[in-house]
Every structure is written in C-alpha cells, then in structure tokens.
Amino acid sequence: MNQLTANWILIGLSLVAANLPFLLERPLLVLPWTKSGGKQRPAALTWLLFLVFFALAYGLTEAARILIGQAVFAGGGPLQALLFLLRIVGLCAAAWLLMAFPGWWKGTEPATKSFFERLLEVLTLYVLIGALGFAFEAYLGSVFPQGWEFYAITLSLFLVMGYPGFVYRYMLRKHKKRKTSV
C-alpha cells in the first residue's frame, strides 16, 4: 500500500464515521448514565461496562498499531497485499462489533440520543480513525511527533466531514416535519 491509498482509505472511513452518530439512533457508546424511561441497571454494572468498553476500544487502537503499523511487506507480492487488506478489514469488523454492542445491550429501550451523546460518539470515532491513521503512518515510514495544532486541525476536518449528517439530523428532518404538518 502506498501513501495515496492510505490517505483515501482514511478519508472514506472518516466520512462514514463522522456522519454515523447523526444518522443512527442506536447508541454507539456505553455511557455510565441512564436515560429517563430506560431500564434501571445497577450503577456498578453500568460503570463496569463503561470501563470495559473503553478498555476494549483502547485495545483496538493498540491492535491497529501493532497489526498494521508493524506489518512488513517482504516483496510486496499479491498474497502479502491480501493479508494486509484482511488485517484492515478485520480491524474494521472488530470496531463495528464494538460499536454495535451498546445498541444490543440497550435492547428495546427508547433509542433517542442527545446532542451531547452524539458529540461524544463523534469524538470517540475521531480517536479510532486517528489511531488507524497513526498505524498507516507507522507502516509507511516513521511516525512524526505531532503538536496540538495537528489535533485541532484534524478534529476540525473530522467535524466538517460530519456536517452532512448534522444537517440531515437537525435541519432537514425538522423542516420536512414542518412541511408535512402544514
């Protein structure tokens, strides 16, 4: 894989990940608080699941760093390229399963999320996509140290990529409802 391919993979995944919290009503994170009208679970269990969920998310970022960042192409043959692609697909599948767990755990509870919860989901997905980007950077060459400016710019770009989902969730849907009720 070359740098151009890695960049386009990251841009595509970022576009999907930035819009996902706005397009889905299912929760993507295990959060330590319960909504009104939801199932009352023991606080210790909720906090334990919250901590385990984010420990698994951190483990996923470390797995990406190890499996992708330390991969070696010994000749660059098609079999090695296929194995590398399978690593990326496997990590994306693991991330999908991790993000699907909160929706499954909540079950039939009312599936409405506040703007704050959607923002937390966007920030978490930003970190996961950023970890994949660092893994690609480590795979392609040496990792360069980054300052706060880098993170401010990339977070701003990630939020701009999520703007279509934001517009759909908070502007277009309300406008459509208003038009149909008149």
Backbone as a chain_set.jsonl record, in Angstrom:
{"seq": "MNQLTANWILIGLSLVAANLPFLLERPLLVLPWTKSGGKQRPAALTWLLFLVFFALAYGLTEAARILIGQAVFAGGGPLQALLFLLRIVGLCAAAWLLMAFPGWWKGTEPATKSFFERLLEVLTLYVLIGALGFAFEAYLGSVFPQGWEFYAITLSLFLVMGYPGFVYRYMLRKHKKRKTSV", "coords": {"N": [[0.853, -1.169, 0.0], [0.504, 2.194, -0.785], [1.115, 5.658, 0.088], [-0.903, 7.304, -0.958], [-3.098, 5.581, -1.306], [-3.555, 4.857, 1.373], [-4.269, 7.358, 2.391], [-6.717, 7.844, 1.016], [-8.267, 5.728, 1.964], [-8.438, 6.436, 4.665], [-9.766, 8.912, 4.428], [-12.248, 8.122, 3.339], [-13.202, 6.365, 5.389], [-13.296, 8.22, 7.461], [-15.258, 9.99, 6.573], [-17.547, 8.349, 6.627], [-17.542, 7.589, 9.359], [-17.754, 10.052, 10.702], [-20.306, 10.898, 10.086], [-21.948, 8.897, 10.978], [-22.875, 8.922, 13.805], [-24.899, 10.836, 13.642], [-26.711, 9.812, 11.862], [-27.628, 7.424, 12.87], [-29.844, 6.125, 15.33], [-29.341, 4.308, 17.253], [-27.321, 3.724, 20.116], [-23.784, 4.215, 20.086], [-21.883, 4.068, 21.978], [-21.064, 2.866, 25.246], [-22.341, 4.385, 27.891], [-22.039, 5.832, 31.19], [-24.436, 6.691, 32.342], [-28.023, 6.566, 32.753], [-30.939, 6.92, 30.748], [-33.983, 8.771, 31.189], [-36.82, 6.795, 31.553], [-35.577, 4.564, 30.623], [-34.161, 1.249, 31.148], [-33.453, 0.511, 34.487], [-30.424, -0.202, 35.601], [-28.012, -1.791, 37.739], [-25.732, 0.518, 39.197], [-23.038, -0.117, 39.513], [-22.66, -2.15, 37.619], [-23.171, -0.75, 35.262], [-21.094, 1.178, 35.258], [-18.925, -0.58, 35.22], [-19.262, -1.842, 32.707], [-18.963, 0.426, 31.126], [-16.25, 1.089, 31.614], [-14.987, -1.281, 30.716], [-15.777, -1.26, 28.042], [-14.436, 1.042, 27.015], [-11.844, 0.249, 27.553], [-11.616, -1.909, 25.822], [-11.899, -0.483, 23.435], [-9.553, 1.02, 23.512], [-7.763, -1.116, 23.409], [-8.324, -1.982, 20.848], [-7.286, 0.135, 19.334], [-4.588, -0.176, 19.936], [-4.179, -2.713, 18.873], [-4.531, -2.112, 16.173], [-2.319, -0.482, 15.8], [-0.261, -2.333, 16.18], [-0.848, -4.534, 14.419], [-1.118, -3.304, 11.906], [0.721, -1.171, 11.812], [3.182, -2.406, 12.301], [3.448, -4.195, 10.286], [5.023, -5.972, 7.646], [6.096, -5.777, 4.366], [7.576, -8.112, 2.556], [8.211, -8.474, -0.069], [6.279, -7.431, -1.393], [4.32, -8.826, -2.746], [1.245, -10.155, -4.222], [-0.064, -11.843, -2.368], [0.826, -10.963, 0.119], [-0.198, -8.381, 0.063], [-2.918, -8.98, 0.068], [-3.143, -10.188, 2.6], [-2.541, -7.983, 4.198], [-4.7, -6.308, 3.566], [-6.74, -7.905, 4.586], [-6.153, -7.699, 7.298], [-6.811, -5.012, 7.768], [-9.568, -5.056, 7.14], [-10.404, -6.884, 9.087], [-9.851, -5.452, 11.462], [-11.596, -3.301, 11.092], [-14.009, -4.705, 11.179], [-13.928, -5.623, 13.814], [-14.078, -3.165, 15.132], [-16.628, -2.397, 14.298], [-18.198, -4.403, 15.546], [-17.655, -3.761, 18.211], [-18.801, -1.196, 18.378], [-21.418, -1.876, 17.87], [-22.265, -3.222, 20.089], [-23.302, -1.52, 22.293], [-25.883, -0.774, 21.331], [-27.119, -3.253, 21.175], [-27.001, -4.006, 23.854], [-28.592, -2.114, 25.099], [-31.038, -2.885, 24.174], [-34.523, -2.914, 23.933], [-34.971, -0.346, 24.777], [-35.953, 3.146, 24.721], [-34.7, 4.694, 21.858], [-33.298, 7.28, 21.661], [-30.964, 9.84, 21.258], [-29.076, 12.373, 22.845], [-27.722, 15.57, 21.821], [-25.252, 15.895, 23.038], [-24.466, 13.248, 23.559], [-24.206, 12.339, 20.953], [-22.087, 13.964, 20.16], [-20.045, 12.979, 21.826], [-19.841, 10.432, 20.7], [-18.916, 11.106, 18.131], [-16.407, 12.176, 18.792], [-15.16, 9.918, 19.896], [-15.089, 8.204, 17.684], [-13.432, 9.75, 16.107], [-11.006, 9.448, 17.471], [-10.588, 6.683, 17.113], [-10.36, 6.505, 14.286], [-8.167, 8.173, 14.001], [-6.226, 6.629, 15.306], [-6.03, 4.532, 13.502], [-4.974, 5.984, 11.386], [-2.46, 6.691, 12.45], [-1.399, 4.119, 12.598], [-1.235, 3.479, 9.87], [0.643, 5.43, 9.168], [2.867, 4.562, 10.617], [3.285, 2.17, 9.335], [3.955, 2.99, 6.754], [6.267, 4.474, 7.077], [8.358, 6.401, 9.229], [6.951, 7.509, 12.334], [5.868, 10.723, 12.928], [6.283, 13.172, 15.476], [3.505, 14.967, 16.807], [2.019, 18.137, 17.379], [-0.305, 20.162, 19.317], [-1.586, 21.645, 17.403], [-1.868, 20.039, 15.148], [-3.782, 18.158, 16.009], [-5.943, 19.835, 16.523], [-6.523, 20.788, 13.956], [-7.069, 18.385, 12.529], [-9.266, 17.425, 13.982], [-11.069, 19.472, 13.473], [-11.386, 19.13, 10.692], [-12.542, 16.591, 10.722], [-14.962, 17.135, 12.003], [-16.087, 18.821, 10.09], [-16.434, 16.975, 8.053], [-18.509, 15.567, 9.17], [-20.621, 17.252, 8.893], [-22.704, 16.961, 6.862], [-24.316, 14.875, 7.975], [-25.092, 16.106, 10.352], [-26.616, 18.241, 9.348], [-28.673, 16.793, 8.14], [-29.813, 15.522, 10.401], [-30.527, 17.619, 12.246], [-31.523, 19.796, 10.818], [-32.777, 19.284, 8.224], [-34.637, 17.193, 8.766], [-36.397, 18.304, 10.653], [-37.428, 20.361, 9.138], [-38.753, 18.941, 7.125], [-40.739, 17.693, 8.652], [-42.209, 19.913, 9.492], [-43.194, 20.835, 7.053], [-44.919, 18.762, 6.246], [-46.872, 18.839, 8.196], [-48.261, 21.166, 7.774]], "CA": [[0.0, 0.0, 0.0], [1.258, 3.437, -0.808], [0.559, 6.735, 0.905], [-2.139, 7.791, -1.564], [-4.162, 4.623, -0.966], [-3.826, 5.005, 2.81], [-4.999, 8.616, 2.573], [-8.089, 7.705, 0.55], [-8.959, 4.845, 2.904], [-8.737, 7.231, 5.861], [-10.781, 9.917, 4.108], [-13.528, 7.425, 3.218], [-13.633, 5.933, 6.716], [-13.612, 9.413, 8.245], [-16.548, 10.497, 6.105], [-18.585, 7.467, 7.157], [-17.544, 7.63, 10.828], [-18.188, 11.357, 11.195], [-21.748, 11.036, 9.872], [-22.662, 7.785, 11.606], [-23.648, 9.263, 15.003], [-26.065, 11.652, 13.304], [-27.645, 9.046, 11.056], [-28.137, 6.299, 13.652], [-30.429, 6.39, 16.648], [-28.751, 3.36, 18.196], [-26.102, 4.245, 20.742], [-22.519, 3.621, 19.666], [-21.012, 4.029, 23.155], [-21.63, 2.52, 26.549], [-22.161, 5.55, 28.753], [-22.347, 5.427, 32.566], [-25.694, 7.219, 32.865], [-29.212, 6.01, 32.109], [-31.924, 7.919, 30.34], [-35.288, 8.619, 31.825], [-37.639, 5.848, 30.813], [-34.787, 3.397, 30.275], [-34.013, 0.23, 32.183], [-32.571, 0.875, 35.599], [-29.464, -1.26, 35.882], [-27.144, -1.415, 38.863], [-24.715, 1.51, 38.834], [-21.732, -0.777, 39.416], [-22.619, -2.838, 36.328], [-23.088, 0.269, 34.216], [-19.734, 1.721, 35.263], [-18.015, -1.64, 34.801], [-19.382, -1.958, 31.259], [-18.376, 1.647, 30.571], [-14.786, 0.964, 31.669], [-14.582, -2.382, 29.841], [-15.973, -0.819, 26.664], [-13.352, 1.929, 26.596], [-10.607, -0.535, 27.563], [-11.61, -2.636, 24.552], [-11.638, 0.495, 22.371], [-8.114, 1.291, 23.564], [-7.114, -2.324, 22.904], [-8.491, -1.986, 19.394], [-6.313, 1.077, 18.757], [-3.261, -0.797, 20.058], [-4.13, -3.798, 17.89], [-4.303, -1.483, 14.867], [-0.923, -0.037, 15.761], [0.618, -3.489, 16.066], [-1.122, -5.339, 13.234], [-0.896, -2.549, 10.669], [1.935, -0.364, 11.896], [4.392, -3.219, 12.305], [3.393, -5.158, 9.18], [6.174, -5.876, 6.761], [5.986, -6.35, 3.031], [8.9, -8.623, 2.234], [8.419, -8.438, -1.503], [5.155, -6.689, -1.937], [3.536, -9.684, -3.624], [-0.205, -10.062, -4.054], [-0.502, -12.527, -1.161], [1.074, -10.071, 1.253], [-1.161, -7.283, -0.028], [-4.199, -9.53, 0.501], [-3.082, -10.343, 4.057], [-2.617, -6.65, 4.776], [-6.082, -5.879, 3.402], [-7.53, -8.682, 5.547], [-5.928, -7.096, 8.619], [-7.608, -3.777, 7.83], [-10.975, -5.451, 7.188], [-10.626, -7.484, 10.397], [-9.904, -4.389, 12.463], [-12.859, -2.563, 10.891], [-15.088, -5.568, 11.672], [-13.859, -5.587, 15.282], [-14.603, -1.857, 15.546], [-18.072, -2.446, 14.084], [-18.78, -5.205, 16.624], [-17.551, -2.993, 19.45], [-19.772, -0.113, 18.343], [-22.767, -2.45, 17.83], [-22.616, -3.759, 21.413], [-24.203, -0.686, 23.099], [-27.249, -0.866, 20.835], [-27.631, -4.561, 21.573], [-27.119, -4.031, 25.311], [-29.743, -1.291, 25.472], [-32.235, -3.667, 23.862], [-35.71, -2.227, 23.422], [-35.131, 0.966, 25.406], [-36.135, 4.224, 23.738], [-33.424, 4.934, 21.192], [-33.042, 8.676, 21.313], [-29.686, 10.309, 21.794], [-28.953, 13.821, 22.923], [-26.617, 16.119, 21.033], [-24.024, 15.631, 23.785], [-24.085, 11.856, 23.313], [-23.727, 12.266, 19.567], [-20.763, 14.586, 20.134], [-19.109, 12.001, 22.406], [-19.641, 9.393, 19.699], [-18.054, 11.659, 17.08], [-15.043, 12.279, 19.322], [-14.613, 8.569, 20.026], [-14.777, 7.735, 16.336], [-12.248, 10.518, 15.683], [-9.836, 8.809, 18.07], [-10.38, 5.389, 16.45], [-9.847, 6.758, 12.935], [-6.814, 8.698, 14.191], [-5.337, 5.504, 15.614], [-5.79, 3.85, 12.231], [-4.057, 6.843, 10.637], [-1.108, 6.515, 13.007], [-0.939, 2.795, 12.193], [-0.815, 3.609, 8.479], [1.878, 6.208, 9.137], [3.948, 3.697, 11.09], [3.512, 1.171, 8.293], [4.568, 3.608, 5.584], [7.555, 5.089, 7.403], [8.482, 6.736, 10.642], [5.873, 8.322, 12.888], [6.346, 12.046, 13.313], [5.571, 13.725, 16.64], [2.536, 15.995, 16.444], [1.648, 19.09, 18.417], [-1.739, 20.387, 19.487], [-2.115, 22.222, 16.175], [-2.255, 18.923, 14.285], [-5.029, 17.581, 16.508], [-7.002, 20.829, 16.333], [-6.871, 20.823, 12.535], [-7.71, 17.137, 12.11], [-10.593, 17.375, 14.594], [-11.913, 20.394, 12.702], [-11.715, 18.466, 9.426], [-13.46, 15.492, 11.019], [-16.274, 17.734, 12.26], [-16.605, 19.296, 8.808], [-16.912, 15.795, 7.338], [-19.762, 15.162, 9.778], [-21.64, 18.276, 8.692], [-23.913, 16.477, 6.176], [-25.15, 14.152, 8.921], [-25.649, 17.107, 11.265], [-27.676, 18.951, 8.619], [-29.799, 15.877, 7.992], [-30.439, 15.249, 11.699], [-31.069, 18.756, 12.98], [-32.119, 20.839, 9.978], [-33.675, 18.775, 7.198], [-35.735, 16.387, 9.307], [-37.374, 19.2, 11.263], [-38.059, 21.101, 8.052], [-39.696, 18.024, 6.469], [-41.878, 17.507, 9.543], [-42.977, 21.138, 9.465], [-43.884, 20.924, 5.765], [-45.996, 17.789, 6.165], [-47.934, 19.161, 9.149], [-48.978, 22.368, 7.34]], "C": [[0.899, 1.232, 0.0], [0.522, 4.509, -0.009], [-0.775, 7.242, 0.344], [-3.318, 6.873, -1.223], [-4.54, 4.751, 0.502], [-4.619, 6.284, 3.078], [-6.453, 8.481, 2.158], [-8.901, 6.761, 1.435], [-9.355, 5.63, 4.147], [-9.806, 8.291, 5.592], [-12.157, 9.266, 4.007], [-14.064, 6.968, 4.566], [-14.011, 7.119, 7.591], [-14.971, 9.981, 7.85], [-17.703, 9.665, 6.659], [-18.688, 7.616, 8.677], [-18.043, 8.957, 11.363], [-19.692, 11.543, 11.055], [-22.566, 9.98, 10.603], [-23.432, 8.168, 12.867], [-24.904, 10.077, 14.716], [-27.125, 10.864, 12.533], [-28.278, 7.893, 11.819], [-28.766, 6.771, 14.952], [-29.882, 5.427, 17.697], [-27.526, 3.968, 18.832], [-24.869, 3.502, 20.237], [-21.532, 3.501, 20.83], [-21.783, 3.524, 24.359], [-21.309, 3.691, 27.463], [-22.641, 5.221, 30.162], [-23.641, 5.994, 33.124], [-26.848, 6.586, 32.09], [-30.172, 7.144, 31.781], [-33.197, 7.718, 31.133], [-36.145, 7.723, 30.945], [-36.884, 4.605, 30.415], [-34.74, 2.406, 31.427], [-33.063, 0.735, 33.256], [-31.682, -0.325, 35.905], [-28.625, -0.831, 37.075], [-26.019, -0.489, 38.398], [-23.345, 0.862, 38.668], [-21.595, -1.495, 38.072], [-22.47, -1.842, 35.185], [-21.683, 0.851, 34.129], [-18.719, 0.675, 34.818], [-18.065, -1.818, 33.284], [-18.775, -0.749, 30.546], [-16.847, 1.528, 30.514], [-14.28, -0.15, 30.753], [-14.709, -1.972, 28.379], [-14.815, 0.058, 26.203], [-11.986, 1.253, 26.694], [-10.501, -1.348, 26.271], [-11.356, -1.699, 23.375], [-10.152, 0.848, 22.337], [-7.335, 0.088, 23.035], [-7.211, -2.43, 21.398], [-7.498, -1.033, 18.725], [-4.902, 0.505, 18.842], [-3.112, -1.951, 19.075], [-3.898, -3.244, 16.49], [-2.855, -1.04, 14.736], [0.018, -1.21, 15.54], [0.403, -4.228, 14.748], [-0.862, -4.602, 11.929], [0.436, -1.825, 10.705], [3.212, -1.161, 11.836], [4.368, -4.301, 11.233], [4.567, -4.917, 8.255], [5.813, -6.512, 5.431], [7.384, -6.799, 2.628], [9.15, -8.649, 0.738], [7.306, -7.674, -2.165], [4.315, -7.502, -2.895], [2.049, -9.565, -3.345], [-0.712, -10.761, -2.792], [-0.292, -11.65, 0.068], [0.134, -8.879, 1.239], [-2.54, -7.747, 0.433], [-4.232, -9.706, 2.018], [-3.174, -8.991, 4.764], [-4.042, -6.109, 4.703], [-7.0, -6.625, 4.378], [-7.333, -8.162, 6.971], [-6.784, -5.84, 8.791], [-9.092, -4.113, 7.951], [-11.308, -6.068, 8.545], [-10.713, -6.449, 11.503], [-11.175, -3.559, 12.324], [-14.042, -3.388, 11.383], [-15.099, -5.584, 13.204], [-14.405, -4.259, 15.808], [-16.111, -1.824, 15.375], [-18.759, -3.246, 15.184], [-18.754, -4.454, 17.954], [-18.59, -1.885, 19.488], [-21.215, -0.625, 18.265], [-23.21, -2.948, 19.204], [-23.538, -2.842, 22.211], [-25.649, -0.731, 22.634], [-27.892, -2.189, 21.205], [-27.891, -4.596, 23.073], [-28.327, -3.217, 25.767], [-31.052, -1.999, 25.158], [-33.355, -2.82, 23.309], [-35.962, -0.89, 24.116], [-35.374, 2.02, 24.333], [-34.776, 4.647, 23.166], [-33.3, 6.375, 20.743], [-31.754, 9.103, 21.994], [-29.706, 11.825, 21.831], [-27.795, 14.278, 22.038], [-25.282, 15.838, 21.712], [-23.55, 14.191, 23.562], [-23.579, 11.671, 21.883], [-22.328, 12.88, 19.445], [-19.716, 13.657, 20.74], [-18.818, 10.871, 21.43], [-18.718, 9.88, 18.581], [-16.61, 11.733, 17.565], [-14.388, 10.911, 19.476], [-14.243, 8.0, 18.663], [-13.575, 8.48, 15.753], [-10.971, 9.863, 16.22], [-9.549, 7.471, 17.392], [-9.823, 5.562, 15.036], [-8.429, 7.323, 13.014], [-5.813, 7.603, 14.51], [-5.027, 4.704, 14.355], [-4.828, 4.663, 11.358], [-2.627, 6.737, 11.141], [-0.54, 5.145, 12.642], [-0.481, 2.809, 10.738], [0.508, 4.36, 8.379], [3.066, 5.368, 9.586], [4.284, 2.632, 10.05], [4.292, 1.763, 7.128], [5.937, 4.213, 5.852], [7.62, 5.379, 8.88], [7.337, 7.65, 11.074], [6.467, 9.643, 13.357], [5.59, 12.529, 14.541], [4.684, 14.893, 16.205], [2.247, 16.884, 17.64], [0.14, 19.274, 18.463], [-2.373, 20.934, 18.213], [-2.623, 21.137, 15.228], [-3.606, 18.368, 14.711], [-6.193, 18.557, 16.354], [-7.466, 20.857, 14.877], [-7.587, 19.542, 12.109], [-9.089, 16.977, 12.741], [-11.55, 18.305, 13.853], [-12.319, 19.775, 11.364], [-12.707, 17.333, 9.635], [-14.867, 16.027, 11.273], [-16.899, 18.28, 10.979], [-17.122, 18.12, 7.981], [-18.248, 15.305, 7.897], [-20.893, 16.153, 9.566], [-22.862, 17.788, 7.908], [-24.853, 15.696, 7.102], [-25.817, 15.081, 9.915], [-26.81, 17.84, 10.605], [-28.896, 18.05, 8.474], [-30.539, 15.703, 9.313], [-31.167, 16.459, 12.262], [-31.732, 19.823, 12.119], [-33.135, 20.281, 8.99], [-34.852, 18.008, 7.767], [-36.796, 17.264, 9.948], [-38.12, 19.987, 10.197], [-39.086, 20.22, 7.333], [-40.926, 17.823, 7.343], [-42.789, 18.728, 9.524], [-43.777, 21.244, 8.17], [-45.078, 19.969, 5.7], [-47.139, 18.127, 7.101], [-48.748, 20.373, 8.725], [-50.04, 22.045, 6.334]], "O": [[1.914, 1.289, 0.695], [-0.571, 4.272, 0.505], [-1.679, 7.574, 1.111], [-4.405, 7.346, -0.892], [-5.724, 4.753, 0.838], [-5.536, 6.289, 3.9], [-7.341, 8.951, 2.869], [-10.097, 6.976, 1.633], [-10.481, 5.505, 4.629], [-10.66, 8.536, 6.443], [-13.132, 9.802, 4.534], [-15.244, 7.158, 4.862], [-14.952, 7.03, 8.38], [-15.743, 10.406, 8.709], [-18.712, 10.21, 7.106], [-19.785, 7.753, 9.219], [-18.705, 8.98, 12.401], [-20.293, 12.28, 11.837], [-23.764, 10.167, 10.82], [-24.587, 7.758, 12.991], [-25.871, 10.01, 15.474], [-28.303, 11.219, 12.555], [-29.358, 7.432, 11.452], [-28.277, 7.703, 15.592], [-29.953, 5.703, 18.894], [-26.762, 4.661, 18.161], [-24.919, 2.297, 19.992], [-20.468, 2.899, 20.684], [-22.992, 3.727, 24.477], [-20.146, 3.954, 27.769], [-23.556, 4.414, 30.323], [-23.921, 5.788, 34.304], [-26.693, 6.138, 30.954], [-30.203, 8.177, 32.45], [-33.454, 6.643, 31.674], [-36.179, 7.887, 29.726], [-37.493, 3.662, 29.909], [-35.214, 2.683, 32.529], [-32.013, 1.309, 32.966], [-32.153, -1.342, 36.412], [-28.539, 0.357, 37.384], [-25.432, -0.694, 37.336], [-22.578, 1.246, 37.786], [-20.531, -1.453, 37.455], [-21.715, -2.084, 34.243], [-21.142, 0.999, 33.034], [-17.759, 1.0, 34.119], [-17.02, -1.932, 32.643], [-18.152, -0.886, 29.493], [-16.232, 1.83, 29.492], [-13.259, 0.014, 30.085], [-13.844, -2.299, 27.565], [-14.27, -0.155, 25.12], [-11.058, 1.646, 25.986], [-9.419, -1.46, 25.694], [-10.674, -2.074, 22.421], [-9.56, 0.96, 21.264], [-6.362, 0.251, 22.298], [-6.288, -2.913, 20.744], [-6.936, -1.352, 17.678], [-4.106, 0.682, 17.92], [-2.038, -2.148, 18.506], [-3.155, -3.833, 15.705], [-2.239, -1.205, 13.682], [0.991, -1.094, 14.795], [1.365, -4.517, 14.036], [-0.431, -5.21, 10.949], [1.194, -1.861, 9.737], [4.233, -0.655, 11.37], [5.181, -5.225, 11.268], [5.04, -3.79, 8.108], [5.297, -7.628, 5.372], [8.267, -5.975, 2.388], [10.297, -8.848, 0.339], [7.379, -7.318, -3.341], [3.66, -6.938, -3.772], [1.638, -8.953, -2.359], [-1.696, -10.315, -2.202], [-1.144, -11.605, 0.955], [-0.288, -8.413, 2.297], [-3.253, -7.005, 1.108], [-5.242, -9.405, 2.654], [-3.813, -8.875, 5.81], [-4.536, -5.52, 5.664], [-7.93, -6.037, 4.93], [-8.271, -8.19, 7.767], [-7.402, -5.637, 9.835], [-9.797, -3.524, 8.77], [-12.377, -5.807, 9.096], [-11.561, -6.557, 12.388], [-11.766, -3.157, 13.326], [-14.985, -2.833, 11.948], [-16.166, -5.562, 13.817], [-15.114, -4.233, 16.814], [-16.811, -1.274, 16.225], [-19.791, -2.821, 15.704], [-19.711, -4.507, 18.726], [-19.204, -1.656, 20.53], [-22.145, 0.124, 18.565], [-24.407, -3.08, 19.455], [-24.507, -3.345, 22.78], [-26.558, -0.725, 23.464], [-29.082, -2.239, 21.515], [-28.894, -5.156, 23.516], [-29.007, -3.597, 26.72], [-32.067, -1.741, 25.805], [-33.171, -2.092, 22.334], [-37.071, -0.361, 24.041], [-35.04, 1.811, 23.167], [-33.832, 4.918, 23.908], [-33.205, 6.644, 19.545], [-31.497, 8.768, 23.151], [-30.28, 12.476, 20.957], [-26.995, 13.467, 21.57], [-24.287, 15.571, 21.037], [-22.353, 13.953, 23.395], [-22.628, 10.925, 21.647], [-21.486, 12.368, 18.708], [-18.606, 13.559, 20.215], [-17.684, 10.402, 21.339], [-17.836, 9.144, 18.138], [-15.689, 11.388, 16.824], [-13.194, 10.761, 19.215], [-13.19, 7.38, 18.514], [-12.794, 7.906, 14.994], [-9.978, 9.742, 15.501], [-8.39, 7.153, 17.123], [-8.911, 4.837, 14.638], [-7.583, 6.987, 12.186], [-4.677, 7.64, 14.038], [-3.899, 4.252, 14.162], [-3.974, 4.098, 10.675], [-1.687, 6.699, 10.347], [0.66, 5.016, 12.402], [0.546, 2.218, 10.406], [1.387, 3.982, 7.605], [4.147, 5.452, 9.002], [5.442, 2.241, 9.908], [5.185, 1.118, 6.579], [6.696, 4.439, 4.909], [7.006, 4.682, 9.689], [6.826, 8.451, 10.291], [7.452, 9.666, 14.095], [4.381, 12.319, 14.643], [5.061, 15.695, 15.351], [2.234, 16.421, 18.78], [-0.598, 18.614, 17.731], [-3.559, 20.716, 17.966], [-3.665, 21.289, 14.591], [-4.476, 18.132, 13.873], [-7.317, 18.136, 16.08], [-8.663, 20.941, 14.603], [-8.597, 19.601, 11.408], [-9.996, 16.446, 12.1], [-12.71, 17.959, 13.633], [-13.474, 19.888, 10.953], [-13.61, 17.135, 8.822], [-15.849, 15.444, 10.814], [-18.115, 18.208, 10.806], [-18.13, 18.246, 7.286], [-19.033, 14.693, 7.173], [-22.014, 15.914, 10.016], [-23.979, 18.169, 8.257], [-26.071, 15.851, 7.01], [-26.973, 14.876, 10.285], [-27.858, 18.04, 11.219], [-30.026, 18.498, 8.664], [-31.769, 15.733, 9.338], [-32.308, 16.34, 12.709], [-32.441, 20.679, 12.649], [-34.261, 20.775, 8.934], [-35.973, 18.166, 7.283], [-37.987, 16.991, 9.797], [-39.315, 20.25, 10.34], [-40.164, 20.692, 6.971], [-42.045, 17.787, 6.831], [-44.012, 18.589, 9.538], [-44.921, 21.696, 8.189], [-46.127, 20.322, 5.161], [-48.278, 17.743, 6.834], [-49.831, 20.595, 9.266], [-50.739, 22.943, 5.864]]}, "num_chains": 1, "name": "protein.A"}
